[in-house]
Amino acid sequence: MSRKSAMIEESIKDEFNIVKEQLKLKNDTDTISFLLSLYKESKEIPKATVELLIELQN
């Protein structure tokens, strides 16, 4: 498996690290993998998350 780096903006890095710690994951890659899996397996997306998506797309 080849590795590519992803930059996490400073504005969300603290929250990202809190999620990583709460999930007791070892590194950023594991955390991102978990979040991607959660997204792929979710049948519904919470309204607040959809609103954030719309905001981020603009």
CHARMM internal coordinates of N, CA and C (Angstrom, degrees):
IC EDIT
DIST 1 N 1 CA 1.4483
DIST 1 CA 1 C 1.5280
ANGL 1 N 1 CA 1 C 108.14
DIST 1 C 2 N 1.3305
ANGL 1 CA 1 C 2 N 116.65
DIHE 1 N 1 CA 1 C 2 N 126.40
DIST 2 N 2 CA 1.4614
ANGL 1 C 2 N 2 CA 119.36
DIHE 1 CA 1 C 2 N 2 CA 178.13
DIST 2 CA 2 C 1.5229
ANGL 2 N 2 CA 2 C 109.68
DIHE 1 C 2 N 2 CA 2 C -82.40
DIST 2 C 3 N 1.3096
ANGL 2 CA 2 C 3 N 114.74
DIHE 2 N 2 CA 2 C 3 N 153.21
DIST 3 N 3 CA 1.4668
ANGL 2 C 3 N 3 CA 119.99
DIHE 2 CA 2 C 3 N 3 CA -178.78
DIST 3 CA 3 C 1.5183
ANGL 3 N 3 CA 3 C 109.97
DIHE 2 C 3 N 3 CA 3 C -107.46
DIST 3 C 4 N 1.3143
ANGL 3 CA 3 C 4 N 115.48
DIHE 3 N 3 CA 3 C 4 N 138.22
DIST 4 N 4 CA 1.4547
ANGL 3 C 4 N 4 CA 122.70
DIHE 3 CA 3 C 4 N 4 CA 172.39
DIST 4 CA 4 C 1.5133
ANGL 4 N 4 CA 4 C 106.45
DIHE 3 C 4 N 4 CA 4 C -130.63
DIST 4 C 5 N 1.2968
ANGL 4 CA 4 C 5 N 116.42
DIHE 4 N 4 CA 4 C 5 N 146.75
DIST 5 N 5 CA 1.4623
ANGL 4 C 5 N 5 CA 120.72
DIHE 4 CA 4 C 5 N 5 CA -177.93
DIST 5 CA 5 C 1.5182
ANGL 5 N 5 CA 5 C 110.82
DIHE 4 C 5 N 5 CA 5 C -94.16
DIST 5 C 6 N 1.3159
ANGL 5 CA 5 C 6 N 114.90
DIHE 5 N 5 CA 5 C 6 N 146.12
DIST 6 N 6 CA 1.4572
ANGL 5 C 6 N 6 CA 122.05
DIHE 5 CA 5 C 6 N 6 CA 172.98
DIST 6 CA 6 C 1.5200
ANGL 6 N 6 CA 6 C 107.38
DIHE 5 C 6 N 6 CA 6 C -123.12
DIST 6 C 7 N 1.3011
ANGL 6 CA 6 C 7 N 115.80
DIHE 6 N 6 CA 6 C 7 N 135.36
DIST 7 N 7 CA 1.4596
ANGL 6 C 7 N 7 CA 120.71
DIHE 6 CA 6 C 7 N 7 CA 178.75
DIST 7 CA 7 C 1.5294
ANGL 7 N 7 CA 7 C 108.44
DIHE 6 C 7 N 7 CA 7 C -91.99
DIST 7 C 8 N 1.3129
ANGL 7 CA 7 C 8 N 115.85
DIHE 7 N 7 CA 7 C 8 N 135.30
DIST 8 N 8 CA 1.4589
ANGL 7 C 8 N 8 CA 121.55
DIHE 7 CA 7 C 8 N 8 CA 176.64
DIST 8 CA 8 C 1.5218
ANGL 8 N 8 CA 8 C 107.00
DIHE 7 C 8 N 8 CA 8 C -107.50
DIST 8 C 9 N 1.3234
ANGL 8 CA 8 C 9 N 115.71
DIHE 8 N 8 CA 8 C 9 N 121.21
DIST 9 N 9 CA 1.4581
ANGL 8 C 9 N 9 CA 119.97
DIHE 8 CA 8 C 9 N 9 CA -177.45
DIST 9 CA 9 C 1.5160
ANGL 9 N 9 CA 9 C 111.06
DIHE 8 C 9 N 9 CA 9 C -61.96
DIST 9 C 10 N 1.3115
ANGL 9 CA 9 C 10 N 114.76
DIHE 9 N 9 CA 9 C 10 N 144.98
DIST 10 N 10 CA 1.4681
ANGL 9 C 10 N 10 CA 122.02
DIHE 9 CA 9 C 10 N 10 CA -178.43
DIST 10 CA 10 C 1.5269
ANGL 10 N 10 CA 10 C 111.78
DIHE 9 C 10 N 10 CA 10 C -55.31
DIST 10 C 11 N 1.3369
ANGL 10 CA 10 C 11 N 116.47
DIHE 10 N 10 CA 10 C 11 N -34.60
DIST 11 N 11 CA 1.4639
ANGL 10 C 11 N 11 CA 120.30
DIHE 10 CA 10 C 11 N 11 CA -176.23
DIST 11 CA 11 C 1.5314
ANGL 11 N 11 CA 11 C 113.27
DIHE 10 C 11 N 11 CA 11 C -64.70
DIST 11 C 12 N 1.3382
ANGL 11 CA 11 C 12 N 118.15
DIHE 11 N 11 CA 11 C 12 N -22.56
DIST 12 N 12 CA 1.4654
ANGL 11 C 12 N 12 CA 119.45
DIHE 11 CA 11 C 12 N 12 CA 178.80
DIST 12 CA 12 C 1.5270
ANGL 12 N 12 CA 12 C 112.81
DIHE 11 C 12 N 12 CA 12 C -116.85
DIST 12 C 13 N 1.3134
ANGL 12 CA 12 C 13 N 117.65
DIHE 12 N 12 CA 12 C 13 N -2.86
DIST 13 N 13 CA 1.4679
ANGL 12 C 13 N 13 CA 121.29
DIHE 12 CA 12 C 13 N 13 CA -176.09
DIST 13 CA 13 C 1.5300
ANGL 13 N 13 CA 13 C 111.86
DIHE 12 C 13 N 13 CA 13 C -59.17
DIST 13 C 14 N 1.3332
ANGL 13 CA 13 C 14 N 117.84
DIHE 13 N 13 CA 13 C 14 N -42.21
DIST 14 N 14 CA 1.4678
ANGL 13 C 14 N 14 CA 120.39
DIHE 13 CA 13 C 14 N 14 CA -179.72
DIST 14 CA 14 C 1.5273
ANGL 14 N 14 CA 14 C 111.01
DIHE 13 C 14 N 14 CA 14 C -62.37
DIST 14 C 15 N 1.3313
ANGL 14 CA 14 C 15 N 116.26
DIHE 14 N 14 CA 14 C 15 N -46.06
DIST 15 N 15 CA 1.4684
ANGL 14 C 15 N 15 CA 119.96
DIHE 14 CA 14 C 15 N 15 CA 178.79
DIST 15 CA 15 C 1.5268
ANGL 15 N 15 CA 15 C 110.77
DIHE 14 C 15 N 15 CA 15 C -63.66
DIST 15 C 16 N 1.3241
ANGL 15 CA 15 C 16 N 115.81
DIHE 15 N 15 CA 15 C 16 N -40.39
DIST 16 N 16 CA 1.4644
ANGL 15 C 16 N 16 CA 121.02
DIHE 15 CA 15 C 16 N 16 CA 178.39
DIST 16 CA 16 C 1.5250
ANGL 16 N 16 CA 16 C 110.51
DIHE 15 C 16 N 16 CA 16 C -59.74
DIST 16 C 17 N 1.3203
ANGL 16 CA 16 C 17 N 116.13
DIHE 16 N 16 CA 16 C 17 N -44.90
DIST 17 N 17 CA 1.4655
ANGL 16 C 17 N 17 CA 120.24
DIHE 16 CA 16 C 17 N 17 CA 179.76
DIST 17 CA 17 C 1.5256
ANGL 17 N 17 CA 17 C 112.00
DIHE 16 C 17 N 17 CA 17 C -65.27
DIST 17 C 18 N 1.3271
ANGL 17 CA 17 C 18 N 117.18
DIHE 17 N 17 CA 17 C 18 N -35.04
DIST 18 N 18 CA 1.4667
ANGL 17 C 18 N 18 CA 120.63
DIHE 17 CA 17 C 18 N 18 CA 176.70
DIST 18 CA 18 C 1.5291
ANGL 18 N 18 CA 18 C 109.70
DIHE 17 C 18 N 18 CA 18 C -63.41
DIST 18 C 19 N 1.3332
ANGL 18 CA 18 C 19 N 116.34
DIHE 18 N 18 CA 18 C 19 N -44.73
DIST 19 N 19 CA 1.4691
ANGL 18 C 19 N 19 CA 120.20
DIHE 18 CA 18 C 19 N 19 CA 177.84
DIST 19 CA 19 C 1.5228
ANGL 19 N 19 CA 19 C 109.97
DIHE 18 C 19 N 19 CA 19 C -60.48
DIST 19 C 20 N 1.3211
ANGL 19 CA 19 C 20 N 116.09
DIHE 19 N 19 CA 19 C 20 N -45.79
DIST 20 N 20 CA 1.4694
ANGL 19 C 20 N 20 CA 120.76
DIHE 19 CA 19 C 20 N 20 CA -179.76
DIST 20 CA 20 C 1.5267
ANGL 20 N 20 CA 20 C 110.85
DIHE 19 C 20 N 20 CA 20 C -59.20
DIST 20 C 21 N 1.3213
ANGL 20 CA 20 C 21 N 116.85
DIHE 20 N 20 CA 20 C 21 N -43.95
DIST 21 N 21 CA 1.4683
ANGL 20 C 21 N 21 CA 120.99
DIHE 20 CA 20 C 21 N 21 CA 179.75
DIST 21 CA 21 C 1.5278
ANGL 21 N 21 CA 21 C 111.46
DIHE 20 C 21 N 21 CA 21 C -67.08
DIST 21 C 22 N 1.3314
ANGL 21 CA 21 C 22 N 117.03
DIHE 21 N 21 CA 21 C 22 N -43.78
DIST 22 N 22 CA 1.4631
ANGL 21 C 22 N 22 CA 120.39
DIHE 21 CA 21 C 22 N 22 CA -179.22
DIST 22 CA 22 C 1.5222
ANGL 22 N 22 CA 22 C 111.88
DIHE 21 C 22 N 22 CA 22 C -63.68
DIST 22 C 23 N 1.3261
ANGL 22 CA 22 C 23 N 116.20
DIHE 22 N 22 CA 22 C 23 N -34.52
DIST 23 N 23 CA 1.4627
ANGL 22 C 23 N 23 CA 120.38
DIHE 22 CA 22 C 23 N 23 CA 178.76
DIST 23 CA 23 C 1.5266
ANGL 23 N 23 CA 23 C 112.07
DIHE 22 C 23 N 23 CA 23 C -83.66
DIST 23 C 24 N 1.3310
ANGL 23 CA 23 C 24 N 115.37
DIHE 23 N 23 CA 23 C 24 N -6.49
DIST 24 N 24 CA 1.4690
ANGL 23 C 24 N 24 CA 122.32
DIHE 23 CA 23 C 24 N 24 CA -179.34
DIST 24 CA 24 C 1.5262
ANGL 24 N 24 CA 24 C 111.63
DIHE 23 C 24 N 24 CA 24 C 58.12
DIST 24 C 25 N 1.3362
ANGL 24 CA 24 C 25 N 115.09
DIHE 24 N 24 CA 24 C 25 N 43.43
DIST 25 N 25 CA 1.4601
ANGL 24 C 25 N 25 CA 120.81
DIHE 24 CA 24 C 25 N 25 CA 178.07
DIST 25 CA 25 C 1.5206
ANGL 25 N 25 CA 25 C 109.57
DIHE 24 C 25 N 25 CA 25 C -94.74
DIST 25 C 26 N 1.3237
ANGL 25 CA 25 C 26 N 115.74
DIHE 25 N 25 CA 25 C 26 N 153.87
DIST 26 N 26 CA 1.4624
ANGL 25 C 26 N 26 CA 121.32
DIHE 25 CA 25 C 26 N 26 CA -172.18
DIST 26 CA 26 C 1.5216
ANGL 26 N 26 CA 26 C 114.14
DIHE 25 C 26 N 26 CA 26 C -79.63
DIST 26 C 27 N 1.3298
ANGL 26 CA 26 C 27 N 116.69
DIHE 26 N 26 CA 26 C 27 N -33.92
DIST 27 N 27 CA 1.4634
ANGL 26 C 27 N 27 CA 118.12
DIHE 26 CA 26 C 27 N 27 CA -172.72
DIST 27 CA 27 C 1.5278
ANGL 27 N 27 CA 27 C 111.04
DIHE 26 C 27 N 27 CA 27 C -153.11
DIST 27 C 28 N 1.3358
ANGL 27 CA 27 C 28 N 114.86
DIHE 27 N 27 CA 27 C 28 N 175.63
DIST 28 N 28 CA 1.4613
ANGL 27 C 28 N 28 CA 120.93
DIHE 27 CA 27 C 28 N 28 CA -178.31
DIST 28 CA 28 C 1.5251
ANGL 28 N 28 CA 28 C 111.75
DIHE 27 C 28 N 28 CA 28 C -62.97
DIST 28 C 29 N 1.3223
ANGL 28 CA 28 C 29 N 117.13
DIHE 28 N 28 CA 28 C 29 N -39.16
DIST 29 N 29 CA 1.4637
ANGL 28 C 29 N 29 CA 121.00
DIHE 28 CA 28 C 29 N 29 CA -178.81
DIST 29 CA 29 C 1.5218
ANGL 29 N 29 CA 29 C 111.26
DIHE 28 C 29 N 29 CA 29 C -61.30
DIST 29 C 30 N 1.3229
ANGL 29 CA 29 C 30 N 116.90
DIHE 29 N 29 CA 29 C 30 N -44.42
DIST 30 N 30 CA 1.4647
ANGL 29 C 30 N 30 CA 120.23
DIHE 29 CA 29 C 30 N 30 CA 178.14
DIST 30 CA 30 C 1.5247
ANGL 30 N 30 CA 30 C 110.97
DIHE 29 C 30 N 30 CA 30 C -62.99
DIST 30 C 31 N 1.3152
ANGL 30 CA 30 C 31 N 116.16
DIHE 30 N 30 CA 30 C 31 N -38.47
DIST 31 N 31 CA 1.4642
ANGL 30 C 31 N 31 CA 120.81
DIHE 30 CA 30 C 31 N 31 CA -179.79
DIST 31 CA 31 C 1.5214
ANGL 31 N 31 CA 31 C 110.48
DIHE 30 C 31 N 31 CA 31 C -66.16
DIST 31 C 32 N 1.3137
ANGL 31 CA 31 C 32 N 116.98
DIHE 31 N 31 CA 31 C 32 N -45.96
DIST 32 N 32 CA 1.4629
ANGL 31 C 32 N 32 CA 120.89
DIHE 31 CA 31 C 32 N 32 CA 178.71
DIST 32 CA 32 C 1.5232
ANGL 32 N 32 CA 32 C 110.23
DIHE 31 C 32 N 32 CA 32 C -64.04
DIST 32 C 33 N 1.3205
ANGL 32 CA 32 C 33 N 117.61
DIHE 32 N 32 CA 32 C 33 N -41.19
DIST 33 N 33 CA 1.4743
ANGL 32 C 33 N 33 CA 121.14
DIHE 32 CA 32 C 33 N 33 CA 177.87
DIST 33 CA 33 C 1.5219
ANGL 33 N 33 CA 33 C 110.91
DIHE 32 C 33 N 33 CA 33 C -59.79
DIST 33 C 34 N 1.3311
ANGL 33 CA 33 C 34 N 116.16
DIHE 33 N 33 CA 33 C 34 N -43.73
DIST 34 N 34 CA 1.4636
ANGL 33 C 34 N 34 CA 120.54
DIHE 33 CA 33 C 34 N 34 CA 178.43
DIST 34 CA 34 C 1.5250
ANGL 34 N 34 CA 34 C 110.59
DIHE 33 C 34 N 34 CA 34 C -61.99
DIST 34 C 35 N 1.3310
ANGL 34 CA 34 C 35 N 117.40
DIHE 34 N 34 CA 34 C 35 N -47.28
DIST 35 N 35 CA 1.4612
ANGL 34 C 35 N 35 CA 121.01
DIHE 34 CA 34 C 35 N 35 CA -178.03
DIST 35 CA 35 C 1.5281
ANGL 35 N 35 CA 35 C 111.41
DIHE 34 C 35 N 35 CA 35 C -64.55
DIST 35 C 36 N 1.3307
ANGL 35 CA 35 C 36 N 117.59
DIHE 35 N 35 CA 35 C 36 N -37.94
DIST 36 N 36 CA 1.4648
ANGL 35 C 36 N 36 CA 120.57
DIHE 35 CA 35 C 36 N 36 CA 176.82
DIST 36 CA 36 C 1.5275
ANGL 36 N 36 CA 36 C 111.01
DIHE 35 C 36 N 36 CA 36 C -65.41
DIST 36 C 37 N 1.3124
ANGL 36 CA 36 C 37 N 116.74
DIHE 36 N 36 CA 36 C 37 N -41.51
DIST 37 N 37 CA 1.4596
ANGL 36 C 37 N 37 CA 120.91
DIHE 36 CA 36 C 37 N 37 CA 177.84
DIST 37 CA 37 C 1.5261
ANGL 37 N 37 CA 37 C 110.54
DIHE 36 C 37 N 37 CA 37 C -63.08
DIST 37 C 38 N 1.3169
ANGL 37 CA 37 C 38 N 116.40
DIHE 37 N 37 CA 37 C 38 N -42.99
DIST 38 N 38 CA 1.4613
ANGL 37 C 38 N 38 CA 121.31
DIHE 37 CA 37 C 38 N 38 CA 177.93
DIST 38 CA 38 C 1.5244
ANGL 38 N 38 CA 38 C 110.40
DIHE 37 C 38 N 38 CA 38 C -59.41
DIST 38 C 39 N 1.3287
ANGL 38 CA 38 C 39 N 116.52
DIHE 38 N 38 CA 38 C 39 N -44.48
DIST 39 N 39 CA 1.4654
ANGL 38 C 39 N 39 CA 121.56
DIHE 38 CA 38 C 39 N 39 CA 178.70
DIST 39 CA 39 C 1.5334
ANGL 39 N 39 CA 39 C 110.78
DIHE 38 C 39 N 39 CA 39 C -62.17
DIST 39 C 40 N 1.3261
ANGL 39 CA 39 C 40 N 116.74
DIHE 39 N 39 CA 39 C 40 N -46.92
DIST 40 N 40 CA 1.4694
ANGL 39 C 40 N 40 CA 121.00
DIHE 39 CA 39 C 40 N 40 CA -177.74
DIST 40 CA 40 C 1.5232
ANGL 40 N 40 CA 40 C 112.43
DIHE 39 C 40 N 40 CA 40 C -63.60
DIST 40 C 41 N 1.3193
ANGL 40 CA 40 C 41 N 117.40
DIHE 40 N 40 CA 40 C 41 N -34.91
DIST 41 N 41 CA 1.4591
ANGL 40 C 41 N 41 CA 121.76
DIHE 40 CA 40 C 41 N 41 CA -175.23
DIST 41 CA 41 C 1.5267
ANGL 41 N 41 CA 41 C 113.82
DIHE 40 C 41 N 41 CA 41 C -89.89
DIST 41 C 42 N 1.3317
ANGL 41 CA 41 C 42 N 117.25
DIHE 41 N 41 CA 41 C 42 N -10.34
DIST 42 N 42 CA 1.4670
ANGL 41 C 42 N 42 CA 120.69
DIHE 41 CA 41 C 42 N 42 CA -178.39
DIST 42 CA 42 C 1.5212
ANGL 42 N 42 CA 42 C 110.33
DIHE 41 C 42 N 42 CA 42 C -76.75
DIST 42 C 43 N 1.3074
ANGL 42 CA 42 C 43 N 115.28
DIHE 42 N 42 CA 42 C 43 N 132.64
DIST 43 N 43 CA 1.4603
ANGL 42 C 43 N 43 CA 120.08
DIHE 42 CA 42 C 43 N 43 CA 178.25
DIST 43 CA 43 C 1.5314
ANGL 43 N 43 CA 43 C 110.90
DIHE 42 C 43 N 43 CA 43 C -89.67
DIST 43 C 44 N 1.3181
ANGL 43 CA 43 C 44 N 116.64
DIHE 43 N 43 CA 43 C 44 N -23.33
DIST 44 N 44 CA 1.4607
ANGL 43 C 44 N 44 CA 121.77
DIHE 43 CA 43 C 44 N 44 CA 179.19
DIST 44 CA 44 C 1.5188
ANGL 44 N 44 CA 44 C 109.13
DIHE 43 C 44 N 44 CA 44 C -131.91
DIST 44 C 45 N 1.3279
ANGL 44 CA 44 C 45 N 114.86
DIHE 44 N 44 CA 44 C 45 N 147.15
DIST 45 N 45 CA 1.4597
ANGL 44 C 45 N 45 CA 120.59
DIHE 44 CA 44 C 45 N 45 CA 177.30
DIST 45 CA 45 C 1.5274
ANGL 45 N 45 CA 45 C 107.11
DIHE 44 C 45 N 45 CA 45 C -113.21
DIST 45 C 46 N 1.3446
ANGL 45 CA 45 C 46 N 118.20
DIHE 45 N 45 CA 45 C 46 N 127.65
DIST 46 N 46 CA 1.4667
ANGL 45 C 46 N 46 CA 120.97
DIHE 45 CA 45 C 46 N 46 CA -179.81
DIST 46 CA 46 C 1.5329
ANGL 46 N 46 CA 46 C 112.17
DIHE 45 C 46 N 46 CA 46 C -57.36
DIST 46 C 47 N 1.3177
ANGL 46 CA 46 C 47 N 115.96
DIHE 46 N 46 CA 46 C 47 N 146.61
DIST 47 N 47 CA 1.4660
ANGL 46 C 47 N 47 CA 122.11
DIHE 46 CA 46 C 47 N 47 CA -177.72
DIST 47 CA 47 C 1.5252
ANGL 47 N 47 CA 47 C 111.77
DIHE 46 C 47 N 47 CA 47 C -54.33
DIST 47 C 48 N 1.3195
ANGL 47 CA 47 C 48 N 118.27
DIHE 47 N 47 CA 47 C 48 N -43.83
DIST 48 N 48 CA 1.4696
ANGL 47 C 48 N 48 CA 121.03
DIHE 47 CA 47 C 48 N 48 CA -179.16
DIST 48 CA 48 C 1.5269
ANGL 48 N 48 CA 48 C 110.79
DIHE 47 C 48 N 48 CA 48 C -61.69
DIST 48 C 49 N 1.3217
ANGL 48 CA 48 C 49 N 116.89
DIHE 48 N 48 CA 48 C 49 N -34.40
DIST 49 N 49 CA 1.4593
ANGL 48 C 49 N 49 CA 120.87
DIHE 48 CA 48 C 49 N 49 CA 179.26
DIST 49 CA 49 C 1.5240
ANGL 49 N 49 CA 49 C 110.57
DIHE 48 C 49 N 49 CA 49 C -70.85
DIST 49 C 50 N 1.3195
ANGL 49 CA 49 C 50 N 117.10
DIHE 49 N 49 CA 49 C 50 N -39.89
DIST 50 N 50 CA 1.4649
ANGL 49 C 50 N 50 CA 121.01
DIHE 49 CA 49 C 50 N 50 CA 176.85
DIST 50 CA 50 C 1.5253
ANGL 50 N 50 CA 50 C 109.72
DIHE 49 C 50 N 50 CA 50 C -63.49
DIST 50 C 51 N 1.3259
ANGL 50 CA 50 C 51 N 117.00
DIHE 50 N 50 CA 50 C 51 N -42.11
DIST 51 N 51 CA 1.4650
ANGL 50 C 51 N 51 CA 120.76
DIHE 50 CA 50 C 51 N 51 CA 178.36
DIST 51 CA 51 C 1.5220
ANGL 51 N 51 CA 51 C 110.83
DIHE 50 C 51 N 51 CA 51 C -61.87
DIST 51 C 52 N 1.3276
ANGL 51 CA 51 C 52 N 117.44
DIHE 51 N 51 CA 51 C 52 N -41.07
DIST 52 N 52 CA 1.4614
ANGL 51 C 52 N 52 CA 120.91
DIHE 51 CA 51 C 52 N 52 CA 177.33
DIST 52 CA 52 C 1.5214
ANGL 52 N 52 CA 52 C 110.32
DIHE 51 C 52 N 52 CA 52 C -64.00
DIST 52 C 53 N 1.3214
ANGL 52 CA 52 C 53 N 117.67
DIHE 52 N 52 CA 52 C 53 N -41.38
DIST 53 N 53 CA 1.4620
ANGL 52 C 53 N 53 CA 121.40
DIHE 52 CA 52 C 53 N 53 CA 178.52
DIST 53 CA 53 C 1.5210
ANGL 53 N 53 CA 53 C 110.75
DIHE 52 C 53 N 53 CA 53 C -58.86
DIST 53 C 54 N 1.3163
ANGL 53 CA 53 C 54 N 116.83
DIHE 53 N 53 CA 53 C 54 N -46.04
DIST 54 N 54 CA 1.4665
ANGL 53 C 54 N 54 CA 121.09
DIHE 53 CA 53 C 54 N 54 CA 178.80
DIST 54 CA 54 C 1.5254
ANGL 54 N 54 CA 54 C 110.30
DIHE 53 C 54 N 54 CA 54 C -61.21
DIST 54 C 55 N 1.3153
ANGL 54 CA 54 C 55 N 116.59
DIHE 54 N 54 CA 54 C 55 N -43.51
DIST 55 N 55 CA 1.4703
ANGL 54 C 55 N 55 CA 121.15
DIHE 54 CA 54 C 55 N 55 CA 179.05
DIST 55 CA 55 C 1.5305
ANGL 55 N 55 CA 55 C 110.74
DIHE 54 C 55 N 55 CA 55 C -61.77
DIST 55 C 56 N 1.3173
ANGL 55 CA 55 C 56 N 117.59
DIHE 55 N 55 CA 55 C 56 N -43.41
DIST 56 N 56 CA 1.4601
ANGL 55 C 56 N 56 CA 121.68
DIHE 55 CA 55 C 56 N 56 CA -178.17
DIST 56 CA 56 C 1.5290
ANGL 56 N 56 CA 56 C 112.04
DIHE 55 C 56 N 56 CA 56 C -69.99
DIST 56 C 57 N 1.3216
ANGL 56 CA 56 C 57 N 117.29
DIHE 56 N 56 CA 56 C 57 N -27.68
DIST 57 N 57 CA 1.4620
ANGL 56 C 57 N 57 CA 121.09
DIHE 56 CA 56 C 57 N 57 CA 179.95
DIST 57 CA 57 C 1.5208
ANGL 57 N 57 CA 57 C 112.21
DIHE 56 C 57 N 57 CA 57 C -75.14
DIST 57 C 58 N 1.3172
ANGL 57 CA 57 C 58 N 117.19
DIHE 57 N 57 CA 57 C 58 N -21.06
DIST 58 N 58 CA 1.4767
ANGL 57 C 58 N 58 CA 120.82
DIHE 57 CA 57 C 58 N 58 CA -178.19
DIST 58 CA 58 C 1.4951
ANGL 58 N 58 CA 58 C 112.31
DIHE 57 C 58 N 58 CA 58 C -85.44
END
COOR INIT
IC SEED 1 N 1 CA 1 C
IC BUILD
